[in-house]
Amino acid sequence: MRILSEEYEMSNREIARTLDLTDAAVSQYLSDKRGKAFELDKNVMAMVKQSAERIARRETTIDEEICRICEDIKERRSF
């Protein structure tokens, strides 16, 4: 959400619509009232940024991107 908001200048309403959440939930996540901030591995963060770009461009859905990231992580860990 933070990437969509800050880097792609999407409004909370637009993020909510895109991620199938309520405006209030997006607001709470962005203000750190919901969910805890945590650090991601740099490789995972790179995947998240790529996913955010595809989502912002309306090339894919959040569901497809979550599946793609999970598959990538599983493949990397199987080596």
Backbone torsions as a table, in degrees:
resi	resn	phi	psi	omega
1	MET	NA	-43.0	-177.8
2	ARG	-61.9	-40.1	178.5
3	ILE	-64.2	-45.1	179.3
4	LEU	-62.1	-37.8	-179.5
5	SER	-72.6	-50.2	-172.6
6	GLU	-83.2	-44.9	-175.1
7	GLU	-86.7	-30.1	-177.5
8	TYR	-111.1	4.3	175.1
9	GLU	49.9	38.6	176.1
10	MET	-80.8	143.4	177.4
11	SER	-75.0	162.3	177.2
12	ASN	-58.4	-40.0	-179.8
13	ARG	-63.6	-43.4	179.9
14	GLU	-66.3	-40.4	176.5
15	ILE	-62.9	-44.8	179.9
16	ALA	-58.8	-46.1	179.9
17	ARG	-63.0	-44.3	-177.2
18	THR	-66.5	-39.0	-176.7
19	LEU	-96.9	4.7	179.4
20	ASP	58.6	50.1	176.9
21	LEU	-125.9	170.9	174.4
22	THR	-84.0	157.9	175.4
23	ASP	-58.1	-39.7	-178.7
24	ALA	-63.9	-41.0	179.6
25	ALA	-63.2	-44.6	178.6
26	VAL	-60.0	-45.8	179.4
27	SER	-59.0	-43.4	-179.5
28	GLN	-66.9	-39.9	177.5
29	TYR	-64.1	-44.9	-177.3
30	LEU	-68.9	-25.7	178.2
31	SER	-96.9	10.4	179.1
32	ASP	61.1	24.7	174.7
33	LYS	-86.7	-19.0	179.0
34	ARG	-128.8	138.0	-179.0
35	GLY	73.7	152.3	-179.9
36	LYS	-106.9	141.4	175.9
37	ALA	-70.6	140.0	177.7
38	PHE	-150.0	160.1	-179.5
39	GLU	-95.9	139.7	176.9
40	LEU	-103.3	149.3	171.0
41	ASP	-52.1	144.7	-175.7
42	LYS	-60.4	-32.5	177.7
43	ASN	-69.3	-41.3	178.4
44	VAL	-67.0	-40.6	178.9
45	MET	-61.9	-37.4	176.5
46	ALA	-63.1	-40.5	177.5
47	MET	-64.8	-41.0	179.8
48	VAL	-63.0	-42.4	178.8
49	LYS	-63.4	-41.4	177.1
50	GLN	-63.6	-41.3	178.8
51	SER	-63.5	-43.6	179.1
52	ALA	-59.5	-40.1	178.3
53	GLU	-63.3	-45.8	179.2
54	ARG	-63.5	-38.9	178.9
55	ILE	-66.8	-44.9	179.8
56	ALA	-61.3	-33.4	179.1
57	ARG	-84.4	0.7	-179.5
58	ARG	62.4	31.1	179.3
59	GLU	-86.9	-16.2	-174.4
60	THR	-157.5	178.0	178.1
61	THR	-112.2	164.3	177.2
62	ILE	-60.7	-39.1	179.7
63	ASP	-61.4	-45.0	179.6
64	GLU	-63.8	-39.1	-178.6
65	GLU	-71.1	-37.8	176.3
66	ILE	-61.6	-44.5	178.6
67	CYS	-62.6	-41.8	-179.5
68	ARG	-63.2	-45.0	179.8
69	ILE	-63.4	-44.2	178.9
70	CYS	-60.4	-44.2	178.8
71	GLU	-62.7	-43.2	178.4
72	ASP	-60.5	-43.9	180.0
73	ILE	-64.2	-43.5	179.2
74	LYS	-61.3	-42.8	179.8
75	GLU	-64.1	-42.0	-179.7
76	ARG	-64.8	-35.1	-176.7
77	ARG	-82.6	-10.4	-178.7
78	SER	-86.5	-2.9	179.8
79	PHE	-80.1	NA	NA
